[in-house]
């Protein structure tokens, strides 16, 4: 496994023997083996070494500990040589001080040990190999991570998962801190985007093919087909070779590799291995193109050929560029320290220090150097080099896709973004992006889970033929399943954007929800993949299985007989159109209007004069005859004409409404429910869901309940009635009630609706089909296809029962409130004007008569004035 892990230690404190030279800076370039190694010999070497101070103002010795057996070690070694050369050639970078490079071979992973020693000696430890968040400067203050943290990379992978709509993924990693730290980072990133890791596979880096194949078979059985691979390259190569052999590099699967493996494709993956990785996606650091990068690449290639004459030239990757930029960062940090300031080292002040029994001394300027490193801010060959809260600033990542013998760029992820970009930002230049080619050579985005080869679906048959009907044809030896629920299921399947293979298995004999609960348990045990039937959604059931969106109306309703009531044989039918309040209000306004008309007419109109009895009869006659436009009296007063117009308009509306309502009552038979609620009636029910609701929620006694099982049993129990061993009403779920009422007359739904979950399709827990089926049901509702299926099976009883119609409601005062307000205001206004005119004339006449009268006599004689022509 080659990881290009560059471990750089600024070791100004330590004297490390490199051919007799004391090194002020040591750069550790090694290969990360991903396996447990004994650290005791390494500790012994460090403690036994002679760590004497040897500081020279004009030179700084760089000790490079490199693993020359790895690709990354070779690449970084050449890059560091060129970096030291550039620093020495540009005196302004290092204040004229020269760097000298000393090489040492080493392959032992001692990051944690070095971080501990660095903290004890106040020496900043720079690492280009550690990406796991487990090792950080929060835990080790003098530890400086140059490599981008896995937290940044895992955000890029999470954005990729979100972009393609995958909800669940599996994470494959090596069984070490390198893998576990990345898994924690990916889990956090996915949680923010509402996705999750549903399966974790840990494999030792040295796993053999048989072990890998066994683990792949486990992956093949889980619900997700999106796999994120964070392993060493040797393990990754073997993994994909085995995956191809067992058919896991075919259509439907998604494989994503992290930067640690993707960046080494050019070095460790041959043509044979590349053929087993077709359609794979990889994440790698994006390196912005520049003239400086092109020039350095040419220099690096020339130097690499000199350093490795027997090796095929390889492309410079992000590790080499980051190694180059790290040397520049070291030179700038030391250069920013005070000029002519002598670097000082003292022995540990405490005997309890971990360095007490060693020759390692404490670097007095360590904090200042650490601060200068964290203040680094320049644009290097690898991009922007600066720190953000102690972490190297995250760079842009490329999403690459293996196609043919190479790979192509499929997208980009800018640092700290939650979006995956299909178009390259203008700041990165112009490059054409291509569509992703997925495993199997398909361009359609995989769903993220493997569609089962064939679903085994249970279909419970209960005797409600409109909902589910199973018939057998002995001639063709075929079983036909039909009904409302099956039609909905087939319509949803057609809405899916993939082919779903399934077998419908009819199950006979289910009579209540106890059997339904047992059937749900069989789905939980995965004896069946799903249930298509009249299964009610409940909270208890949803704990062990998943339900789709309800595809029926939800609720329990009451069905009761509605005997015929013949209004034509009722002697008082003519009073039914108006409510008593409306009759009383109409009569009051008739009399009030008559009084107003009489007051305004009787002094001037002979038709309204005569004896007192004659005038009273005339008043009543005119008021009621005006309702039917039958009055003969002529109107002289103009105010009365306004009153009469308003009243005639009200009369027109009242007579028209009365006529229409009475006609409907006399020409059609009426139906009126026997019950209006639950009360103390005896109720029938179907299934334990309704029974439990009546007992537990409504508190009904057992003697009030009677269980029925079919539409025929419904009808028989209702026809008998409670007194003859039947029931007064049936309470059941709306689909059953609609099936029962379809085509049947003499029954209706009464009372309120008691809400419940409705019918839904059942799948085993966390099935990926649930969301697709729920979406399909919503599409059926939006397109009115579900309504068409309902109309096909549930006929409206009001259309089939032509001799019946809904009960005509009485008209009430509320319906005519506005009309009465109009005529009342017109009459009252006319009356007020008349009284003011009469009062004025009466007062004027009294003054002209020059008679002395008291106020009481004045008031008492005014009504007489209204009745007679003049004051008597």
C-alpha positions in Angstrom: 0.0 0.0 0.0 1.5 3.3 -1.0 0.1 6.4 0.6 2.4 9.2 -0.2 2.3 10.1 3.4 4.8 12.9 4.1 5.7 13.4 7.7 7.6 16.6 8.2 9.2 17.3 11.6 10.7 20.6 12.4 13.3 19.3 14.8 15.5 22.3 15.7 15.6 20.9 19.2 17.0 17.5 18.3 20.5 16.4 17.1 19.9 13.5 14.9 22.9 11.7 13.3 22.8 11.9 9.5 26.3 11.0 8.4 27.9 12.8 11.3 25.8 16.0 10.7 23.6 17.6 13.3 20.2 18.5 11.7 18.2 21.5 12.6 15.1 20.4 10.6 14.2 16.8 9.8 11.7 16.0 7.1 10.1 12.5 7.4 8.9 11.1 4.2 7.6 7.6 4.6 5.0 5.2 3.4 1.9 4.7 5.6 1.6 0.9 6.0 -1.7 0.8 7.8 -0.7 -2.0 10.1 0.3 -2.3 13.7 4.1 -2.2 14.3 6.1 -2.5 17.5 7.1 1.0 18.6 9.5 0.0 21.4 12.6 -0.3 19.1 11.8 3.2 17.7 11.5 4.7 21.1 14.8 3.2 22.1 16.5 4.7 19.0 15.1 8.1 19.8 16.0 8.0 23.4 19.5 6.7 22.9 20.4 9.2 20.2 22.6 12.0 21.0 20.5 15.2 21.0 23.1 17.9 21.4 22.5 21.5 20.3 24.4 22.5 17.2 23.1 25.8 15.8 24.8 27.7 13.1 23.6 31.1 12.0 24.5 30.6 8.4 23.1 27.1 7.8 20.1 25.0 8.7 20.3 21.3 8.2 17.2 19.5 6.9 17.1 15.8 7.8 14.8 13.9 5.4 13.5 10.6 6.7 12.0 8.9 3.6 10.5 5.6 2.6 12.1 5.2 -0.8 10.1 2.0 -1.4 6.9 3.9 -1.9 5.7 6.0 -4.8 4.8 8.8 -2.5 8.3 8.7 -0.9 10.0 8.9 -4.3 7.8 11.8 -5.5 8.1 13.8 -2.3 11.9 13.2 -2.1 12.5 14.8 -5.5 10.1 17.6 -4.7 11.8 18.4 -1.4 15.2 18.5 -3.2 13.9 21.0 -5.6 12.3 23.1 -2.9 15.6 23.3 -0.9 17.4 24.3 -4.1 14.8 27.1 -4.7 15.1 28.3 -1.1 18.9 28.5 -1.3 18.7 30.3 -4.6 16.3 33.0 -3.3 18.0 34.6 -0.3 14.9 36.7 0.5 13.0 33.6 1.5 15.4 32.6 4.2 17.4 35.8 5.1 20.5 34.4 3.4 20.6 31.3 5.5 21.4 28.1 3.5 19.5 24.8 3.8 21.4 21.5 3.7 19.5 18.3 3.0 20.3 14.9 4.6 18.5 11.7 3.8 17.6 8.8 6.0 15.5 5.7 5.2 12.7 4.9 7.6 9.3 3.1 7.4 8.1 3.1 11.0 4.9 5.0 11.7 5.5 7.2 14.8 3.2 10.1 14.4 1.7 10.0 17.9 5.2 9.5 19.5 6.6 12.5 17.6 3.6 14.7 18.5 4.2 13.8 22.2 7.9 14.6 22.0 7.2 17.8 20.0 4.8 19.0 22.7 7.3 18.2 25.5 10.2 20.0 23.6 8.1 22.9 22.3 8.9 21.8 18.7 6.2 22.2 16.0 5.5 18.8 14.3 4.4 19.2 10.7 2.6 16.2 9.1 1.6 15.6 5.5 0.5 12.0 6.1 -2.1 12.2 8.9 -5.6 12.9 7.6 -7.6 11.3 10.4 -9.2 13.8 12.7 -8.1 11.6 15.6 -4.7 13.3 15.7 -5.2 17.1 15.8 -3.7 20.2 17.4 -6.5 20.3 19.9 -5.0 17.1 21.4 -1.3 18.0 20.6 -0.8 21.8 20.5 2.5 21.5 18.6 1.1 19.2 16.0 0.5 20.9 12.7 -1.5 19.0 10.0 -0.4 20.0 6.5 -2.5 17.3 4.8 -6.1 18.2 4.4 -8.3 16.7 7.2 -10.7 13.9 6.4 -13.4 16.1 7.7 -13.0 18.3 4.6 -12.9 15.4 2.1 -15.9 13.6 3.7 -17.9 16.8 3.2 -17.1 16.6 -0.5 -18.3 12.9 -0.5 -21.5 13.8 1.4 -22.2 16.6 -1.1 -21.8 14.0 -3.9 -24.3 11.7 -2.1 -26.8 14.5 -1.7 -26.4 15.5 -5.4 -27.5 12.1 -6.6 -30.2 11.7 -4.0 -28.8 8.6 -2.2 -30.0 8.3 1.3 -28.1 5.3 2.6 -24.5 4.3 2.0 -22.0 1.6 3.2 -18.5 2.6 4.3 -15.5 0.3 3.7 -12.3 1.1 5.5 -9.1 -0.4 6.9 -9.2 -1.6 10.4 -7.1 1.2 12.0 -7.2 4.8 13.2 -6.9 5.9 9.6 -10.3 4.3 8.7 -12.2 4.9 11.9 -11.4 8.6 12.0 -12.7 9.0 8.4 -15.8 7.1 9.2 -16.7 9.4 12.1 -16.1 12.5 9.8 -18.3 11.0 7.0 -21.1 10.2 9.5 -21.2 13.7 10.7 -21.2 15.1 7.2 -24.0 12.9 6.1 -26.1 13.6 9.1 -26.2 17.3 8.2 -27.6 16.3 4.7 -30.1 13.8 6.1 -28.3 10.7 4.9 -26.6 8.0 6.9 -24.1 5.1 6.9 -26.2 1.9 7.2 -23.3 -0.5 7.1 -19.6 -0.4 8.0 -17.1 -2.9 6.8 -13.7 -3.0 8.5 -10.9 -5.1 6.9 -7.3 -5.4 7.8 -4.9 -3.9 5.2 -3.4 -7.4 4.7 -6.7 -9.1 4.0 -6.5 -12.0 1.6 -8.8 -12.5 -1.4 -11.0 -15.0 0.4 -11.6 -12.6 3.3 -12.4 -9.8 0.9 -14.8 -11.9 -1.1 -16.7 -13.0 2.1 -17.0 -9.3 3.1 -18.3 -8.4 -0.4 -21.0 -11.1 -0.1 -22.2 -9.4 3.1 -22.3 -6.1 1.3 -24.3 -7.6 -1.5 -27.1 -8.5 1.0 -27.6 -5.0 2.5 -30.1 -2.5 1.4 -27.6 0.1 0.0 -25.6 -0.3 -3.2 -23.5 2.9 -2.6 -20.1 2.1 -1.3 -17.5 4.6 -0.1 -14.0 3.0 -0.1 -11.3 4.4 2.3 -8.5 1.8 2.2 -4.9 1.5 1.3 -4.3 1.1 -2.4 -3.2 -2.6 -2.2 -6.4 -3.5 -0.4 -8.4 -1.3 -2.8 -7.0 -3.0 -5.9 -7.8 -6.5 -4.5 -11.2 -5.3 -3.4 -12.3 -4.2 -6.9 -10.8 -7.2 -8.6 -13.0 -9.5 -6.4 -16.0 -7.2 -6.7 -15.9 -7.6 -10.5 -15.7 -11.4 -10.3 -18.8 -11.7 -8.1 -20.9 -9.2 -10.2 -20.7 -6.1 -8.0 -19.3 -3.8 -10.7 -22.5 -4.1 -12.7 -25.5 -1.8 -13.2 -27.1 -0.6 -10.0 -23.9 -0.4 -7.9 -22.0 2.8 -7.0 -18.3 2.9 -5.8 -16.6 6.0 -4.5 -12.9 6.1 -3.5 -11.3 8.7 -1.3 -8.3 10.9 -2.2 -5.8 8.6 -0.6 -6.5 5.9 -3.2 -7.7 8.0 -6.1 -4.5 10.1 -6.2 -2.4 7.0 -6.7 -4.4 5.5 -9.7 -1.7 6.7 -12.1 1.0 4.8 -10.2 -0.4 1.6 -8.8 -3.3 0.7 -11.1 -2.4 -1.2 -14.2 -4.6 -1.9 -17.3 -6.0 -5.1 -15.9 -7.0 -3.5 -12.6 -8.4 -0.4 -14.4 -10.8 -2.7 -16.3 -12.2 -3.9 -13.0 -12.9 -0.3 -11.9 -15.0 0.8 -14.8 -17.7 3.3 -13.7 -16.0 4.0 -10.4 -16.0 7.6 -8.9 -13.0 9.0 -7.1 -12.3 12.1 -5.1 -9.0 13.8 -5.5 -7.5 17.2 -4.7 -7.9 19.8 -7.5 -4.6 21.5 -8.5 -5.2 24.8 -10.1 -3.2 25.2 -13.3 -0.5 27.9 -13.5 2.7 28.7 -15.4 4.7 28.1 -12.3 3.2 24.7 -12.0 4.0 23.8 -15.6 7.6 25.0 -15.2 8.1 23.1 -11.9 6.6 19.9 -13.4 9.2 19.9 -16.1 12.0 20.4 -13.6 10.6 17.7 -11.4 10.4 15.2 -14.3 14.0 15.8 -15.2 15.1 15.4 -11.6 12.9 12.3 -11.1 14.6 10.6 -14.0 18.0 11.3 -12.5 16.9 10.0 -9.0 15.1 7.0 -10.4 16.7 6.0 -13.8 15.1 2.5 -13.9 11.5 3.6 -13.2 8.9 4.7 -15.6 8.2 8.4 -15.2 5.0 9.2 -13.3 2.8 12.2 -13.1 3.5 14.7 -10.3 0.6 14.5 -7.8 -0.7 16.6 -4.9 1.6 15.0 -2.4 4.7 16.2 -4.3 3.3 19.7 -4.6 2.3 19.8 -1.0 5.8 18.6 0.0 7.4 21.4 -2.0 5.1 24.0 -0.5 5.8 22.7 3.0 9.6 23.4 2.6 8.7 27.0 1.4 6.4 27.4 4.5 9.2 26.3 6.8 11.7 28.7 5.3 9.2 31.6 5.5 8.3 30.9 9.1 11.9 30.8 10.2 12.7 33.9 8.0 10.0 35.9 9.8 11.6 35.3 13.2 13.7 38.2 14.5 17.0 38.7 12.7 20.1 37.9 14.6 18.0 36.2 17.3 19.9 33.2 18.5 17.9 30.0 18.8 18.2 28.8 22.3 17.6 25.4 23.9 17.6 24.6 27.6 17.4 21.4 29.6 14.0 20.6 31.1 13.3 22.6 34.2 11.4 19.8 35.9 12.6 16.3 36.8 9.1 15.1 36.0 9.3 16.1 32.3 9.3 13.2 29.8 12.6 14.6 28.6 14.3 14.5 32.0 16.3 11.4 31.3 17.1 12.2 27.7 19.5 14.6 26.0 16.6 16.3 24.3 16.4 20.0 25.2 13.5 22.4 25.2 13.3 24.9 22.3 12.7 28.3 23.8 11.4 29.9 20.6 9.0 27.1 19.8 5.8 29.1 20.5 7.0 31.9 18.3 7.8 29.6 15.5 4.5 27.8 15.8 2.7 31.1 15.6 4.5 32.1 12.5 3.6 28.8 10.9 -0.1 29.3 11.6 0.1 32.8 10.1 1.4 31.4 6.8 -0.5 32.8 3.9 0.7 32.4 0.3 -0.2 30.8 -3.0 1.9 27.8 -3.6 2.0 25.2 -6.4 -0.7 23.1 -4.6 -2.9 26.2 -4.2 -3.7 28.5 -1.3 -1.4 27.7 1.7 -2.9 29.1 4.9 -4.4 27.9 8.1 -8.0 28.2 9.3 -8.5 27.5 13.1 -5.4 25.4 13.2 -6.3 23.4 10.1 -4.9 23.7 6.6 -7.4 25.6 4.4 -9.5 23.1 2.5 -9.0 23.0 -1.2 -11.3 22.2 -4.1 -11.8 18.5 -4.9 -12.3 16.9 -8.3 -14.8 14.1 -8.8 -13.3 11.8 -11.4 -14.9 8.9 -13.2 -13.0 5.8 -14.5 -13.9 5.3 -18.2 -11.9 2.9 -20.4 -8.2 3.0 -19.7 -8.2 6.3 -17.9 -10.5 8.6 -16.0 -12.3 11.9 -16.7 -13.4 14.8 -14.6 -17.2 14.6 -13.7 -17.6 17.5 -11.3 -16.1 19.7 -8.6 -16.6 20.4 -5.0 -15.5 23.8 -3.7 -14.1 23.9 -0.2 -16.7 23.8 2.6 -19.7 23.8 0.3 -22.7 21.6 0.5 -23.1 21.6 -3.3 -21.6 19.4 -6.0 -20.9 21.3 -9.1 -21.3 19.9 -12.6 -19.8 23.0 -14.1 -16.3 24.2 -13.3 -16.2 27.6 -11.6 -14.7 30.3 -13.8 -11.8 30.8 -11.4 -10.6 27.3 -12.2 -10.4 27.8 -16.0 -12.4 26.3 -18.8 -12.7 22.5 -19.0 -15.4 20.4 -20.6 -17.1 18.1 -18.1 -18.5 14.7 -19.3 -21.5 12.7 -18.1 -20.7 10.0 -15.5 -20.5 6.5 -16.9 -21.7 4.2 -14.1 -20.7 0.5 -13.6 -22.1 -1.6 -16.4 -21.7 1.2 -18.9 -25.0 3.0 -18.1 -25.5 6.8 -17.9 -28.7 6.5 -15.8 -27.9 7.4 -12.2 -28.2 4.3 -10.0 -30.9 4.4 -7.3 -28.5 3.6 -4.6 -29.9 0.2 -3.8 -30.1 -3.0 -5.8 -33.6 -3.8 -7.0 -34.6 -7.3 -5.8 -34.7 -10.0 -8.5 -38.3 -10.8 -7.8 -40.5 -9.7 -4.9 -42.8 -12.1 -3.1 -45.9 -10.1 -2.3 -48.7 -11.4 -0.1 -52.3 -10.6 -1.1 -54.8 -11.3 1.7 -58.3 -12.2 0.5 -61.1 -11.2 2.8 -64.4 -11.5 0.8 -64.7 -7.8 -0.2 -64.6 -8.4 -3.9 -64.6 -4.7 -4.8 -61.4 -4.3 -2.9 -59.7 -7.6 -3.7 -61.1 -10.4 -5.8 -59.3 -13.7 -6.6 -60.8 -15.9 -9.3 -59.4 -19.2 -10.7 -59.8 -20.3 -14.3 -59.6 -24.2 -14.4 -59.3 -24.3 -18.1 -56.2 -22.1 -18.3 -55.1 -23.0 -14.8 -54.6 -19.3 -14.1 -55.4 -17.2 -11.0 -56.7 -13.7 -11.7 -56.4 -11.1 -9.0 -58.5 -7.9 -9.4 -60.1 -5.1 -7.4 -59.5 -1.6 -6.3 -56.4 -2.3 -4.3 -54.7 -4.3 -7.1 -55.5 -1.7 -9.6 -53.9 1.0 -7.4 -50.8 -1.3 -7.0 -50.5 -1.8 -10.7 -50.9 1.9 -11.4 -48.1 2.8 -8.9 -45.8 0.2 -10.4 -46.2 1.8 -13.8 -45.1 5.1 -12.2 -41.8 3.7 -11.2 -38.8 4.5 -13.3 -37.5 1.0 -13.2 -38.8 -2.5 -13.8 -40.1 -4.3 -10.7 -40.4 -8.0 -10.8 -42.9 -9.6 -8.4 -45.1 -12.6 -7.6 -48.6 -12.0 -6.1 -49.4 -14.7 -3.6 -53.1 -14.9 -2.6 -53.7 -15.8 1.0 -57.3 -17.0 1.8 -59.1 -17.1 5.1 -58.1 -13.8 6.8 -61.1 -12.5 8.7 -59.8 -9.9 11.1 -56.8 -7.8 12.1 -55.3 -10.6 14.2 -54.5 -12.4 11.0 -53.3 -9.1 9.5 -50.9 -8.6 12.5 -49.6 -12.1 11.9 -49.1 -11.4 8.3 -47.2 -8.2 9.1 -45.0 -10.3 11.4 -44.2 -12.5 8.4 -43.0 -9.4 6.5 -40.9 -8.5 9.5 -39.3 -11.9 9.4 -38.9 -11.4 5.6 -40.9 -14.4 4.6 -42.7 -11.9 2.3 -41.3 -8.8 0.8 -44.5 -6.8 0.9 -48.3 -6.9 1.5 -50.8 -5.6 -1.0 -54.2 -5.6 0.7 -56.6 -3.9 3.1 -54.0 -3.3 5.8 -54.7 -0.4 8.1 -51.8 1.9 9.1 -51.3 1.9 12.9 -48.5 3.1 15.2 -47.9 -0.3 16.6 -47.5 -2.0 13.2 -45.2 0.7 11.9 -42.7 -0.2 14.6 -41.8 -3.4 12.8 -42.7 -2.6 9.2 -42.9 0.4 6.9 -46.1 1.7 5.3 -46.5 3.7 2.2 -48.6 6.8 1.9 -52.3 6.0 2.4 -54.0 5.3 -0.9 -57.6 5.5 0.6 -59.6 8.0 2.5 -58.8 7.8 6.2 -61.3 7.4 8.9 -64.1 5.3 10.5 -67.7 6.2 9.7 -71.1 5.0 10.8 -73.6 3.4 8.3 -77.3 3.2 9.3 -80.6 2.3 7.6 -82.5 5.2 6.1 -86.2 4.3 5.8 -88.3 6.0 3.2 -90.5 8.9 4.4 -93.3 9.9 2.0 -93.9 13.6 2.5 -96.8 13.6 0.0 -99.0 11.8 2.6 -98.3 14.4 5.4 -101.2 16.8 6.0 -98.8 19.5 7.2 -96.2 19.2 4.4 -97.0 22.8 3.2 -95.5 24.1 6.5 -92.2 22.2 6.1 -90.3 24.5 3.6 -90.0 27.3 6.3 -88.7 26.8 9.8 -91.0 28.1 12.6 -88.7 31.1 13.1 -88.9 32.0 9.5 -92.7 31.8 9.5 -92.9 34.0 12.6 -90.4 36.5 11.2 -92.3 36.7 7.9 -95.7 37.3 9.7 -94.2 40.0 11.8 -92.8 41.9 8.8 -96.1 41.5 6.9 -98.0 43.2 9.8 -95.3 45.8 10.2 -95.4 46.7 6.5 -99.2 46.9 6.6 -99.2 49.2 9.6 -96.7 51.5 7.9 -98.7 51.6 4.7 -102.0 52.3 6.6 -100.5 55.2 8.6 -99.2 56.8 5.4 -102.4 56.4 3.4 -105.5 56.5 5.6 -105.7 60.4 6.0 -105.6 60.9 2.2 -106.7 57.7 0.6 -110.4 56.8 0.8 -109.5 53.1 0.3 -108.0 53.1 3.8 -110.8 55.0 5.6 -114.0 53.9 7.2 -114.9 52.5 10.5 -112.2 51.2 12.8 -113.1 47.5 12.0 -113.0 48.3 8.3 -109.6 49.9 8.5 -108.1 47.0 10.5 -109.4 44.5 7.9 -108.1 46.7 5.1 -104.7 46.8 6.8 -104.4 43.0 7.2 -105.8 42.3 3.8 -103.5 44.7 2.0 -100.4 43.3 3.8 -101.0 39.7 3.0 -102.5 40.2 -0.5 -99.3 42.2 -1.4 -97.3 39.0 -0.9 -99.1 37.5 -3.9 -99.5 40.8 -5.8 -103.4 40.6 -5.3 -104.0 43.9 -3.6 -106.6 46.2 -5.2 -106.0 49.4 -3.2 -104.2 52.3 -5.0 -101.3 54.0 -3.3 -101.2 57.8 -3.1 -98.2 58.5 -0.9 -94.8 58.5 -2.5 -93.1 57.2 0.6 -95.5 54.2 0.5 -94.4 53.5 -3.0 -90.8 52.9 -1.8 -92.1 50.7 1.0 -94.2 48.6 -1.3 -91.3 48.2 -3.9 -89.0 46.8 -1.2 -91.7 44.6 0.3 -92.7 43.2 -3.2 -89.0 42.2 -3.8 -88.9 40.3 -0.5 -92.2 38.7 -1.3 -90.9 37.6 -4.7 -87.8 35.8 -3.2 -89.9 34.2 -0.4 -92.5 32.8 -2.6 -90.0 31.5 -5.1 -88.0 29.7 -2.4 -91.1 28.3 -0.8 -92.4 27.0 -4.0 -89.1 25.3 -4.9 -88.7 23.6 -1.5 -92.3 22.5 -1.3 -92.1 21.0 -4.8 -89.1 18.9 -3.9 -90.9 17.6 -0.9 -94.1 16.7 -2.7 -92.5 15.1 -5.8 -89.7 12.9 -4.3 -89.5 10.4 -1.5 -87.2 11.4 1.4 -84.7 9.4 3.4 -83.9 10.2 7.0 -81.3 8.3 9.1 -82.6 6.3 12.1 -79.6 7.5 14.2 -77.5 10.6 14.4 -74.6 9.4 16.4 -73.4 6.5 18.5 -75.4 7.0 21.6 -76.7 3.7 23.2 -77.1 1.9 19.9 -75.9 -1.6 19.2 -73.1 -1.3 16.6 -71.5 -3.8 14.3 -67.8 -3.6 13.2 -65.4 -5.3 10.9 -61.9 -6.1 12.1 -60.1 -5.6 15.4 -58.9 -2.0 14.4 -62.5 -0.8 14.6 -63.3 -2.9 17.6 -60.3 -1.6 19.5 -61.3 1.9 18.6 -64.8 1.5 19.9 -63.6 -0.2 23.2 -60.5 1.8 24.0 -61.2 5.2 22.5 -64.9 5.5 22.8 -65.4 3.3 25.9 -68.2 1.3 24.5 -69.3 -1.9 26.4 -68.9 -5.3 24.8 -72.7 -5.9 24.8 -73.1 -2.9 22.5 -70.8 -4.5 19.9 -71.1 -7.2 17.3 -68.4 -8.2 14.8 -69.3 -8.7 11.1 -67.1 -10.0 8.3 -68.6 -9.3 4.9 -71.0 -7.0 2.9 -73.6 -9.7 3.1 -73.3 -9.9 6.9 -73.5 -6.1 7.0 -76.8 -6.1 5.1 -78.3 -9.0 7.1 -77.4 -7.5 10.5 -78.8 -4.0 9.5 -82.1 -5.5 8.1 -82.8 -7.4 11.3 -82.1 -4.5 13.7 -81.0 -4.6 17.2 -84.3 -5.9 18.5 -84.2 -9.0 16.3 -80.5 -10.0 16.9 -79.0 -7.6 14.4 -77.5 -4.1 14.9 -78.6 -0.5 14.7 -75.7 0.6 12.7 -72.2 -0.4 11.4 -69.0 1.5 12.1 -66.1 0.7 9.7 -63.3 2.2 7.7 -64.3 4.4 4.7 -63.2 1.9 2.0 -65.4 -0.9 3.4 -68.3 1.5 3.8 -68.0 2.8 0.2 -67.8 -0.7 -1.1 -70.9 -1.6 0.9 -73.0 1.4 -0.2 -72.0 1.1 -3.8 -75.2 0.0 -5.6 -77.2 -0.4 -2.3 -80.2 1.8 -1.4 -81.7 2.4 2.0 -78.4 3.1 3.9 -76.3 6.2 4.4 -73.3 7.5 6.3 -74.3 9.5 9.4 -72.5 11.3 12.2 -68.9 12.4 12.3 -65.7 10.8 10.9 -63.2 9.3 13.3 -59.8 9.6 11.8 -57.3 6.7 11.5 -54.4 5.8 9.3 -56.1 4.4 6.2 -54.9 1.6 4.0 -51.2 1.5 2.9 -48.9 -1.0 1.2 -46.6 -2.8 3.6 -42.8 -3.4 3.2 -40.2 -4.7 5.5 -38.4 -2.1 7.7 -36.2 0.4 5.9 -37.1 -0.8 2.5 -36.0 1.6 -0.3 -39.3 0.8 -2.2 -41.4 2.6 0.4 -40.5 6.1 -0.7 -40.9 5.3 -4.4 -44.3 3.8 -3.8 -45.4 6.7 -1.7 -44.3 9.1 -4.4 -46.2 7.0 -6.9 -49.4 7.2 -4.8 -49.1 11.0 -4.6 -48.6 11.2 -8.4 -51.8 9.2 -8.8 -53.7 11.6 -6.6 -52.3 14.7 -8.4 -53.1 13.3 -11.8 -56.7 12.2 -10.7 -55.9 8.6 -11.8 -56.7 7.5 -8.2 -60.1 9.1 -8.4 -60.8 7.3 -11.7 -60.0 4.0 -10.1 -62.3 4.8 -7.2 -65.1 5.8 -9.6 -64.6 2.4 -11.3 -65.3 0.4 -8.2 -67.3 2.6 -5.8 -70.4 3.7 -7.5 -72.3 6.7 -6.0 -75.5 5.4 -4.3 -77.3 8.7 -5.0 -77.0 7.9 -8.7 -78.0 4.2 -8.5 -80.9 4.8 -6.2 -83.0 7.0 -8.5 -86.1 6.9 -6.3 -84.3 8.6 -3.4 -82.8 11.9 -2.8 -81.1 13.7 0.0 -83.3 15.2 2.7 -84.4 18.7 1.8 -83.4 21.1 4.6 -85.8 23.7 5.9 -85.2 27.3 5.0 -84.3 29.5 8.0 -84.2 33.2 8.9 -80.4 33.2 8.3 -81.0 32.7 4.6 -83.1 35.8 4.3 -81.6 38.1 6.8 -80.4 40.6 4.2 -83.9 40.8 2.6 -85.6 41.5 5.9 -83.0 44.1 6.6 -83.8 45.9 3.3 -87.6 46.0 3.7 -87.3 46.8 7.4 -85.1 49.8 6.7 -87.3 51.0 3.9 -90.5 50.9 6.0 -88.8 52.4 9.1 -87.3 55.3 7.1 -90.7 56.1 5.5 -92.4 56.0 8.9 -89.8 58.4 10.4 -90.2 60.9 7.6 -94.0 60.7 7.9 -93.9 61.3 11.6 -91.6 64.3 11.3 -93.9 65.8 8.6 -97.0 65.2 10.8 -95.4 66.6 13.9 -94.4 69.8 11.9 -98.0 70.2 10.6 -99.5 69.5 13.9 -97.3 72.1 15.7 -98.0 74.7 13.0 -101.8 74.2 13.2 -101.7 74.5 17.0 -99.9 77.8 16.8 -102.4 79.2 14.2 -105.4 78.3 16.3 -104.1 80.6 19.1 -105.5 78.3 21.8 -103.9 77.9 25.2 -103.2 74.1 25.7 -100.9 72.3 28.2 -98.0 70.2 27.1 -99.8 67.0 28.3 -102.8 67.9 26.2 -100.5 68.7 23.3 -98.9 65.2 23.5 -102.2 63.4 24.1 -103.9 65.0 21.1 -101.1 64.2 18.6 -102.2 60.5 18.0 -105.7 61.8 17.4 -104.2 64.2 14.8 -102.6 61.3 13.0 -105.9 59.5 12.8 -108.2 62.5 11.9 -107.9 65.3 9.5 -107.7 68.1 12.1 -107.6 68.7 15.9 -111.0 68.2 17.5 
